[in-house]
Amino acid sequence: MIRYLTFIALMATAGVCQSLEMLGQGDDEYLRAYLKPQPRTSIETYLDGISNLYGALGTIDFSHRDDQSKACYRVLNHRTARPDDVRQVTMASEQGHALCQHLLGTLYEVGNGVPQDLYRARMLYLQAAPNDPTAYAELGRMARDGIGEPVDFVRARALYRQAGPGGVVGLGGLMEQGKGGSQDVQGALNLYMWMTRKFRDPAWVAMRTLLANGMSLDAAQVEKYNQLWISGFMSLQSLQVRRGASFKNFNYTEAMRLTVLYRFPAEQGRPTVALLESSGDSQIDEIVLRILDKLPMDDPYMVPAGTRPPDIVAPIILGPRLFGG
């Protein structure tokens, strides 16, 4: 079977900001209430336009659109926080801006641009959390790992629940291990599968071990998994082509299109690639096939036991715009 695919824009995710107020509920109630499709959030659009964004310490909500929030986000643009950005975040935090309080807390927790102060970090997270629930994920992590306080898995679970979607991966990890409550590995897998929004995001990575150890997905989960897998595959293909420095030496007068076919081995290893439609330039065709052969796609596509993934037919368009020209 051959599937015809076009390039799919990947969604970026770093947590959905949504207050849950579910401290007293059990994990089964949490799952029943929140295992449902989630709409696309503004975080995905926002992150698409950011370059050189270093990962924050924990879970940050990027959906805020006000000017003060945007100014505070800039503290994440550099691995070492710049003094001007620290001043901006501090000023906004003192004015009661929850997102900026959360961000300032991460700086104090690790001593980035300010002296390390775990007590102050915790106080900033507590101030932020009522209006920025993702800050509860930081508090849950501190309780889970004993950062500046004794380890308390029960409290960590409760805090992760309060964090809502931003606490899913942390809560799922405790459910897997049976720490702070009953062990529920299937419940953890369901949480990860619900939360994952793109190939190789934190929730996807969290469920890898469970799937590798024989846990299974239901039909709807398999469909979602495979859709994200295909998006990830197309994104990886695009990335490999963009990295192909040899293409930049060509003088493009117009876009050039070629089509390739990927075939996966029965054991679901990396695919071989063959040319289906030439670009009209044999040198370009050869370069494309060379850089895309054995594309490093190591996560398996979900198929029935004993079968291999379907062949994938994918178009590739080369031209100045692909390389920023």
C-alpha positions as CSV (number, residue, x, y, z in Angstrom):
1,M,0.0,0.0,0.0
2,I,1.3,3.5,-0.9
3,R,0.3,6.6,1.0
4,Y,0.6,10.0,-0.8
5,L,1.7,12.7,1.5
6,T,2.5,16.4,1.4
7,F,4.6,18.4,3.8
8,I,2.7,18.9,7.1
9,A,3.5,21.8,9.3
10,L,4.4,20.5,12.8
11,M,2.7,22.0,15.9
12,A,4.9,23.3,18.6
13,T,3.9,22.6,22.2
14,A,5.1,23.5,25.6
15,G,2.0,22.9,27.7
16,V,-1.6,24.3,27.6
17,C,-2.5,26.9,30.1
18,Q,-5.7,25.9,31.7
19,S,-6.8,26.0,35.4
20,L,-8.1,22.6,36.6
21,E,-8.6,23.1,40.4
22,M,-8.5,19.3,40.8
23,L,-6.4,18.9,44.0
24,G,-8.9,16.6,45.7
25,Q,-9.7,14.3,42.8
26,G,-8.1,10.9,42.1
27,D,-6.2,10.0,39.0
28,D,-9.1,8.1,37.5
29,E,-11.3,11.2,37.8
30,Y,-8.5,13.3,36.3
31,L,-8.4,11.0,33.3
32,R,-12.1,10.9,32.8
33,A,-12.3,14.7,32.9
34,Y,-9.4,15.5,30.7
35,L,-8.9,12.7,28.2
36,K,-10.4,14.6,25.3
37,P,-9.2,16.3,22.2
38,Q,-7.7,19.7,22.9
39,P,-7.9,22.7,20.5
40,R,-4.9,24.2,18.9
41,T,-3.5,26.9,21.2
42,S,-1.8,30.2,20.5
43,I,1.4,28.7,21.9
44,E,1.9,26.8,18.6
45,T,1.7,30.0,16.5
46,Y,3.8,31.9,19.0
47,L,6.7,29.4,19.1
48,D,6.8,29.1,15.3
49,G,8.0,32.7,15.2
50,I,10.7,32.5,17.9
51,S,14.3,31.7,17.0
52,N,17.1,30.8,19.4
53,L,14.7,29.9,22.2
54,Y,16.4,28.0,24.9
55,G,14.3,25.6,26.9
56,A,13.0,27.0,30.2
57,L,13.7,25.2,33.4
58,G,10.2,23.8,33.6
59,T,6.8,24.2,32.0
60,I,6.1,27.7,30.7
61,D,2.8,28.9,29.2
62,F,3.6,30.8,25.9
63,S,0.1,31.6,25.0
64,H,0.0,35.1,26.6
65,R,-0.2,37.9,24.0
66,D,0.1,41.1,26.1
67,D,3.1,43.3,25.7
68,Q,4.4,42.6,29.2
69,S,4.3,38.9,28.7
70,K,6.1,39.2,25.4
71,A,8.8,41.3,27.1
72,C,9.2,38.7,29.9
73,Y,9.5,35.9,27.4
74,R,12.7,37.5,26.1
75,V,14.6,36.3,29.2
76,L,14.5,32.8,27.5
77,N,16.2,34.0,24.3
78,H,19.6,33.4,25.8
79,R,21.1,30.6,27.8
80,T,22.5,33.1,30.3
81,A,19.8,35.6,31.2
82,R,20.8,39.2,30.1
83,P,20.7,41.9,32.8
84,D,18.2,44.0,30.9
85,D,15.8,41.0,30.6
86,V,16.2,40.1,34.3
87,R,15.3,43.7,35.2
88,Q,12.2,43.5,33.0
89,V,11.0,40.2,34.5
90,T,11.7,41.5,38.0
91,M,9.8,44.7,37.5
92,A,6.8,42.9,36.0
93,S,6.9,40.3,38.7
94,E,6.8,43.0,41.4
95,Q,3.7,44.4,39.7
96,G,2.0,41.1,40.2
97,H,2.3,39.7,36.6
98,A,1.9,35.9,37.1
99,L,3.8,34.7,34.1
100,C,6.7,36.9,34.9
101,Q,6.7,35.7,38.5
102,H,6.9,32.2,37.2
103,L,9.8,33.0,34.9
104,L,11.6,34.9,37.6
105,G,11.2,31.9,39.9
106,T,13.0,29.7,37.4
107,L,15.9,32.2,37.3
108,Y,16.2,32.1,41.1
109,E,15.9,28.3,41.2
110,V,19.1,27.8,39.1
111,G,20.9,31.1,39.8
112,N,20.6,32.3,36.2
113,G,21.3,36.1,36.1
114,V,20.4,36.3,39.9
115,P,21.8,34.6,43.0
116,Q,20.4,31.1,43.5
117,D,17.6,31.2,46.1
118,L,15.4,28.2,46.3
119,Y,13.1,29.7,49.0
120,R,12.5,32.8,46.8
121,A,11.9,30.6,43.8
122,R,9.2,28.6,45.6
123,M,7.5,31.8,46.8
124,L,7.4,33.2,43.3
125,Y,5.9,29.9,42.0
126,L,3.2,30.1,44.7
127,Q,2.4,33.7,43.9
128,A,2.2,32.9,40.2
129,A,0.2,29.6,40.4
130,P,-3.4,30.9,41.0
131,N,-3.2,32.9,37.7
132,D,-0.6,30.7,35.9
133,P,-1.3,27.1,36.8
134,T,1.8,25.8,35.0
135,A,3.7,27.1,38.0
136,Y,2.2,24.3,40.0
137,A,4.3,21.9,37.8
138,E,7.4,23.6,39.2
139,L,6.2,23.1,42.7
140,G,5.3,19.5,42.0
141,R,8.8,18.9,40.6
142,M,10.4,20.5,43.7
143,A,8.3,18.2,46.0
144,R,9.0,15.2,43.9
145,D,12.8,15.7,43.7
146,G,13.3,17.2,47.2
147,I,14.6,20.6,45.9
148,G,14.9,22.8,48.9
149,E,12.4,20.7,50.8
150,P,11.8,17.1,51.8
151,V,10.7,14.6,49.2
152,D,6.9,14.3,49.2
153,F,5.4,12.2,46.4
154,V,1.8,12.6,47.6
155,R,2.1,16.4,47.6
156,A,3.9,16.2,44.2
157,R,0.9,14.3,42.7
158,A,-1.5,16.9,44.0
159,L,0.5,19.8,42.6
160,Y,0.9,18.1,39.2
161,R,-2.9,17.7,39.0
162,Q,-3.3,21.4,39.8
163,A,-1.0,22.2,37.0
164,G,-3.4,20.6,34.5
165,P,-2.0,19.6,31.1
166,G,1.4,21.2,32.1
167,G,1.7,18.6,34.9
168,V,0.7,15.5,32.8
169,V,4.2,14.1,32.3
170,G,5.2,14.6,35.9
171,L,2.0,13.1,37.2
172,G,2.3,10.2,34.7
173,G,5.8,9.4,35.9
174,L,4.6,9.1,39.5
175,M,1.6,6.9,38.4
176,E,4.0,4.6,36.5
177,Q,6.2,4.1,39.6
178,G,3.3,4.0,42.1
179,K,4.8,6.9,44.1
180,G,2.5,9.1,46.1
181,G,-0.5,6.9,45.3
182,S,-1.5,3.7,43.5
183,Q,0.4,2.4,40.5
184,D,-1.4,2.9,37.2
185,V,0.8,2.3,34.2
186,Q,-2.1,2.2,31.7
187,G,-3.4,5.4,33.1
188,A,0.0,7.0,32.7
189,L,0.2,5.9,29.1
190,N,-3.3,7.3,28.4
191,L,-2.2,10.6,29.9
192,Y,0.9,10.7,27.7
193,M,-1.0,9.8,24.6
194,W,-3.6,12.5,25.2
195,M,-1.1,15.2,25.9
196,T,1.3,14.5,23.1
197,R,0.9,17.2,20.4
198,K,3.9,16.5,18.1
199,F,6.4,13.8,17.4
200,R,9.2,13.6,20.0
201,D,7.6,16.2,22.4
202,P,8.0,15.4,26.2
203,A,4.8,13.4,26.4
204,W,5.8,11.3,23.3
205,V,9.2,10.6,24.8
206,A,7.6,9.7,28.1
207,M,5.4,7.0,26.5
208,R,8.3,5.4,24.5
209,T,9.5,3.1,27.3
210,L,6.0,1.9,28.0
211,L,5.3,1.1,24.4
212,A,8.7,-0.6,24.1
213,N,7.8,-2.7,27.1
214,G,4.7,-4.1,25.5
215,M,2.0,-1.6,26.5
216,S,-0.6,-1.1,23.7
217,L,-2.8,1.7,22.4
218,D,-6.4,1.5,21.4
219,A,-7.5,2.1,17.8
220,A,-8.1,5.9,18.3
221,Q,-4.8,6.3,20.0
222,V,-3.0,4.4,17.3
223,E,-4.6,6.7,14.7
224,K,-3.4,9.8,16.5
225,Y,0.0,8.3,17.1
226,N,0.4,7.5,13.4
227,Q,-0.7,11.0,12.3
228,L,1.9,12.6,14.5
229,W,4.5,10.1,13.3
230,I,3.8,11.0,9.7
231,S,4.0,14.7,10.5
232,G,7.3,14.0,12.3
233,F,8.6,12.1,9.3
234,M,7.8,14.9,6.9
235,S,9.4,17.4,9.2
236,L,12.6,15.3,9.5
237,Q,12.7,15.0,5.7
238,S,12.4,18.8,5.3
239,L,15.1,19.3,7.9
240,Q,17.5,16.9,6.2
241,V,17.0,18.7,2.9
242,R,17.5,22.1,4.5
243,R,20.7,20.9,5.9
244,G,21.9,19.8,2.5
245,A,24.5,22.5,1.9
246,S,25.2,21.2,-1.6
247,F,21.8,22.4,-2.7
248,K,22.7,26.0,-1.9
249,N,25.4,26.0,-4.6
250,F,22.8,25.7,-7.3
251,N,21.4,28.8,-9.1
252,Y,17.6,28.3,-9.0
253,T,15.6,30.3,-11.5
254,E,12.4,28.5,-10.4
255,A,11.3,25.9,-7.9
256,M,12.2,22.3,-8.8
257,R,10.1,19.4,-7.7
258,L,10.9,15.7,-7.4
259,T,9.2,12.8,-5.7
260,V,10.7,10.0,-3.6
261,L,9.4,6.7,-2.2
262,Y,10.4,5.5,1.2
263,R,10.2,1.8,2.0
264,F,10.6,0.4,5.5
265,P,12.0,-3.0,6.3
266,A,9.8,-5.6,8.0
267,E,11.6,-5.0,11.3
268,Q,10.7,-1.3,11.1
269,G,14.3,0.0,10.8
270,R,15.3,3.1,8.9
271,P,13.8,3.4,5.4
272,T,15.5,3.2,2.0
273,V,14.6,5.8,-0.5
274,A,14.0,5.6,-4.3
275,L,13.3,8.2,-6.9
276,L,9.8,8.2,-8.4
277,E,9.8,11.5,-10.2
278,S,13.0,13.3,-11.3
279,S,13.7,17.0,-10.8
280,G,15.1,17.1,-14.3
281,D,18.6,17.4,-12.9
282,S,20.3,14.1,-12.2
283,Q,22.9,15.7,-10.0
284,I,20.2,17.1,-7.7
285,D,18.4,13.8,-7.7
286,E,21.5,12.0,-6.6
287,I,22.1,14.5,-3.7
288,V,18.5,14.1,-2.5
289,L,18.7,10.3,-2.5
290,R,22.0,10.4,-0.7
291,I,20.9,12.6,2.2
292,L,17.5,11.0,2.6
293,D,18.6,7.3,2.5
294,K,18.2,5.7,5.9
295,L,16.4,8.8,7.3
296,P,16.9,8.6,11.1
297,M,13.3,7.7,12.0
298,D,13.8,5.3,14.9
299,D,10.3,5.4,16.5
300,P,8.1,2.7,14.9
301,Y,5.0,3.3,12.8
302,M,2.1,1.4,14.4
303,V,1.1,-1.6,12.3
304,P,-0.3,-5.1,13.1
305,A,2.2,-7.6,14.2
306,G,4.1,-9.3,11.4
307,T,3.5,-6.4,8.9
308,R,5.7,-3.5,7.9
309,P,4.8,0.2,7.6
310,P,3.2,1.3,4.3
311,D,5.4,2.8,1.6
312,I,5.4,6.6,1.7
313,V,5.5,8.7,-1.4
314,A,6.6,12.3,-0.6
315,P,7.2,15.4,-2.8
316,I,10.2,17.6,-2.4
317,I,10.3,21.1,-3.7
318,L,13.7,22.8,-4.0
319,G,14.2,26.5,-4.6
320,P,15.6,29.8,-3.0
321,R,12.7,30.0,-0.5
322,L,13.6,26.7,1.0
323,F,17.0,28.1,2.1
324,G,15.9,31.6,3.0
325,G,16.8,33.1,-0.4
